[in-house]
Each structure stands twice: as structure tokens, then as C-alpha cells.
Amino acid sequence: MVSNTPNQHSLHLSPSERRRRSQKEFRIWLRKTTIPKLYQRCIKGLHQRERGFSATNISAQLNNIPLLNGTNFKVWKEAVEIILGCMDLDLALRMEKPISTPENLDEVKIEKWERSNRMCLMIMKRSIPEAFRGSISEGQIARKFLEEIEQYFAKNEKAETSSLLAKLISMRYKGKGNIREYIMEMSNLASKLKSLKLELGDDLLVHLVLISLLAHFGQFKVSYNTHKDKWSLNELISHCVQEEER
């Protein structure tokens, strides 16, 4: 038997009980009891689904961050920034910690920043091998921690730049294999140098390729040097292929 008292919070009222209530009273009772609880249940369900969605995807998101090694710092940093940004956790990387003063108590902002800082540190350290951690201080500020990692790998970039440049300059075509592939290999080295902020222009790369060719390309080199127009790298490849096939 369902009671007609509002404390029962039920919609299952008998016809006689509904008749005993005025239309106005019934609407007031309905709004004050059942509807708010139904709304709360819906919101609670949405929140639960959102938490479940985040929980199932957070691992996949973190797995998109590659393990940091000696050659992929830029890719690693970009992935870290994108993932933290998508997760709305990059606040500590974008701004300094808010300062609370007696005139301006920003407790909510400070708490949000501190959570972002903790999560940034945990996520970054998760993708850094133990071998590298020993060379990097265990900083407590995510932004400074990332800057220190960047400085550490900047030193390695100088060594890598020297190594790539030395390899490019010393390359010599031995007449074996495919000259197209050989020139593309030189172009690939130039692209790596560009990513390390050492850009070689196309004209310089063309000259480096010509210098590295065998002696029987001598007449071909003379032809280029006396030619009025400069060649692009693709044009050089085309001419070199034709010369080799003669």
C-alpha cells in the first residue's frame, strides 16, 4: 500500500489518492521529491560512465608517449605535451605556481596547480628509463624538470649534429647499387641535421652530392658547373640516373 504522504517519494499513487490531492499540490510535491532525486540519479550515472571511460582510456593515452631514449627527445616532448594537454593536466607546464596572499586567497587555483604538477611529474618519469634518471635531478617542479631534461639532451644533440655532418661530408659514391637511393640517403642525413637546427640549403646539398660522385662523373660535373641554371635535388637525381645508365 503506497502512502499519500510526500515523505514516501513515490509516483505510484492510486487514483483515489491523486484525486484527493489538488493539481497544484501534486505538482509541488512532485517537483520537491521525485524529480530532484531522478535528476541526481541521472547525473550520478553520467559521472560514473565518464569515470569509467577515462579509466579505460588513460592507459592507452599514456602508452602513446614513447620511452625516452638518446635520439627521440623532440618526439617524446611533443607527445608528453599533447597527452597532458588532452587530459587537461598541463597547467603546471604552462604557468608558475599561483601565490596566495592575505588579500588574494587562491586555494582552489593552488590545489589545481599542485595536482597538475604531481601528475605531470609522474607521467613524465613513467616514460624515462632508469639509466637517464640518474643523470637528471629529481626536481619537484614539473616545468623545471622538463627544462632540465631538455638541457641534458641538448648536449647530446651537439654530438649527434657533429656525427651526422661528418658522415654526410665524408660520403662517397662507390658505383655500387642505386644512385637514386644513395642521393636520398644524403638527403635524409640533411633532413636529420635540419631537425637539429642545422639546415643545409638545397644548393649546398647538390654540391655535396656532386663532390661525392666517382671520377667517371667528371664530365657530368663540368656540365653542371657551366650550366646557367641551378638544379633542384630531384633534377640532380634525374640527371645522375641518366648519366649512370649511359
C-alpha positions in Angstrom: 0.0 0.0 0.0 1.5 3.3 -1.0 1.0 6.2 1.3 0.0 9.6 0.1 2.5 11.4 2.3 5.2 13.3 0.5 7.9 11.5 2.6 7.3 8.3 0.6 8.7 9.9 -2.6 6.6 7.7 -4.9 4.9 8.3 -8.2 2.7 5.1 -7.8 -0.3 6.9 -6.3 -3.8 5.3 -6.5 -6.5 7.2 -8.5 -8.3 7.9 -5.3 -5.2 9.3 -3.7 -4.5 11.5 -6.7 -8.0 12.8 -6.6 -7.6 13.8 -3.0 -4.7 15.9 -3.9 -5.2 19.1 -5.8 -3.4 19.5 -9.1 -1.3 22.3 -7.6 -0.3 20.3 -4.5 0.6 17.3 -6.6 2.9 19.3 -8.9 4.6 20.9 -5.9 5.1 17.6 -4.3 6.4 16.0 -7.5 8.9 18.8 -8.0 10.2 18.7 -4.5 10.5 15.0 -4.1 10.8 12.7 -7.2 12.2 15.0 -9.9 15.3 16.1 -7.9 16.2 12.6 -7.0 15.7 11.4 -10.6 18.0 14.2 -11.8 20.6 13.3 -9.2 20.5 9.7 -10.3 21.0 10.7 -13.9 23.9 12.9 -13.1 25.4 10.3 -10.9 25.1 7.8 -13.8 26.7 10.2 -16.2 29.6 10.8 -13.8 30.1 7.1 -13.4 30.2 6.5 -17.1 32.6 9.4 -17.6 34.9 7.9 -14.9 34.7 4.5 -16.5 35.5 6.0 -19.9 38.5 7.8 -18.5 39.8 4.8 -16.6 39.7 2.6 -19.7 41.4 5.2 -21.9 44.0 6.6 -19.6 46.3 3.7 -20.1 46.0 3.9 -23.9 46.7 7.6 -23.8 49.9 7.2 -21.7 51.1 4.4 -23.9 51.1 6.9 -26.8 54.1 8.5 -25.0 57.3 6.8 -26.3 60.0 5.7 -24.0 62.6 8.4 -23.9 66.0 7.5 -25.4 69.0 9.2 -26.8 67.5 10.2 -30.1 63.8 10.8 -29.7 63.6 13.7 -27.2 61.7 16.1 -29.5 59.1 13.3 -30.4 58.9 12.4 -26.7 58.4 16.0 -25.6 55.7 16.7 -28.2 53.8 13.5 -27.2 54.0 14.5 -23.5 52.7 18.0 -24.1 49.9 16.7 -26.3 48.8 13.9 -23.9 48.9 16.2 -20.9 47.0 18.9 -22.7 44.3 16.5 -23.8 44.0 15.2 -20.2 43.8 18.9 -19.0 46.8 18.2 -16.8 49.3 20.6 -18.4 48.6 23.6 -16.2 51.9 23.2 -14.3 53.8 23.2 -17.6 52.2 26.4 -18.8 52.3 28.6 -15.8 54.1 29.2 -12.4 52.5 28.1 -9.2 49.9 30.7 -8.0 50.9 32.7 -5.0 48.4 33.0 -2.2 48.4 36.3 -0.2 46.2 37.5 2.6 44.5 39.8 0.1 44.0 37.1 -2.5 43.5 33.5 -1.3 43.6 31.3 -4.4 43.3 28.0 -2.6 41.3 26.4 -5.5 43.8 27.5 -8.1 46.8 26.4 -6.0 45.2 23.0 -5.4 44.5 22.6 -9.1 48.1 23.6 -10.0 49.6 21.2 -7.4 47.6 18.3 -8.8 48.7 19.1 -12.3 52.3 19.3 -11.1 52.1 15.9 -9.4 50.5 14.3 -12.4 53.0 15.8 -14.9 55.9 14.6 -12.9 54.5 11.1 -12.6 53.6 10.8 -16.2 57.0 12.1 -17.4 59.0 9.9 -15.1 57.0 6.9 -16.2 58.4 7.2 -19.7 62.0 7.9 -18.7 64.3 4.8 -18.3 66.2 4.4 -15.0 69.5 4.9 -16.9 68.5 8.5 -17.7 67.0 9.3 -14.3 70.4 9.1 -12.7 71.7 12.0 -14.9 68.7 14.2 -14.1 67.9 15.6 -10.7 64.7 14.6 -9.0 63.1 18.0 -9.3 59.7 18.7 -7.7 58.5 21.3 -10.2 57.3 19.7 -13.5 58.2 22.7 -15.7 61.8 22.8 -14.4 62.1 19.1 -14.6 61.2 19.2 -18.3 63.6 22.1 -18.9 66.5 20.1 -17.3 65.7 17.1 -19.5 65.8 19.4 -22.5 69.2 20.8 -21.5 70.6 17.3 -20.9 69.6 16.2 -24.4 70.7 19.5 -26.0 74.3 18.4 -25.2 73.7 15.1 -26.9 72.2 16.9 -29.9 75.5 18.7 -30.4 77.4 15.4 -30.6 74.7 14.0 -32.9 75.0 17.0 -35.1 78.8 16.6 -35.4 78.4 12.9 -36.1 75.8 13.4 -38.9 77.6 16.2 -40.5 80.9 14.3 -40.6 79.1 11.3 -42.1 77.4 13.5 -44.8 80.7 15.2 -45.8 82.7 12.0 -45.9 80.1 10.1 -48.0 81.4 8.8 -51.4 79.5 7.0 -54.1 81.2 3.7 -54.9 79.3 3.0 -58.0 77.5 0.0 -56.5 73.8 -0.1 -56.1 71.3 2.6 -56.9 72.5 6.2 -57.2 69.0 7.4 -56.6 69.0 5.6 -53.2 72.5 7.0 -52.5 71.4 10.6 -53.0 68.2 10.1 -51.0 70.4 8.8 -48.1 72.4 12.0 -48.3 69.1 14.0 -48.3 67.9 12.0 -45.3 71.0 13.0 -43.4 70.4 16.6 -44.3 66.8 16.3 -43.0 68.1 15.0 -39.7 70.5 17.9 -39.4 67.6 20.3 -40.1 65.7 18.8 -37.2 68.7 19.5 -35.1 68.6 23.1 -36.2 71.4 22.9 -38.7 69.8 23.5 -42.1 71.7 22.9 -45.3 70.3 24.6 -48.3 69.5 22.6 -51.4 72.3 24.3 -53.4 74.9 23.1 -50.8 73.4 19.6 -50.7 73.6 19.4 -54.6 77.3 20.4 -54.4 78.0 17.8 -51.7 76.4 15.1 -53.8 78.5 16.1 -56.9 81.7 16.2 -54.8 81.0 12.7 -53.6 80.5 11.1 -57.1 83.1 8.9 -58.8 85.6 10.2 -61.3 83.7 9.0 -64.3 81.1 11.6 -63.5 83.7 14.3 -64.2 82.2 15.5 -67.4 78.8 15.5 -65.8 80.1 17.8 -63.0 81.7 20.1 -65.6 78.4 20.3 -67.4 76.6 21.3 -64.2 79.2 23.9 -63.3 78.9 25.5 -66.7 75.1 25.3 -66.7 73.4 28.6 -66.2 70.5 27.3 -64.1 70.8 25.6 -60.7 69.3 22.1 -60.2 67.0 21.1 -57.5 67.7 17.8 -55.7 65.1 16.0 -57.8 66.6 17.3 -61.0 70.0 16.2 -59.9 68.7 12.7 -59.2 67.1 12.5 -62.6 70.4 13.7 -64.4 72.5 11.3 -62.3 70.3 8.3 -63.1 70.5 9.1 -66.8 74.3 9.6 -66.6 74.8 6.3 -64.8 72.7 4.4 -67.4 74.8 5.6 -70.3 
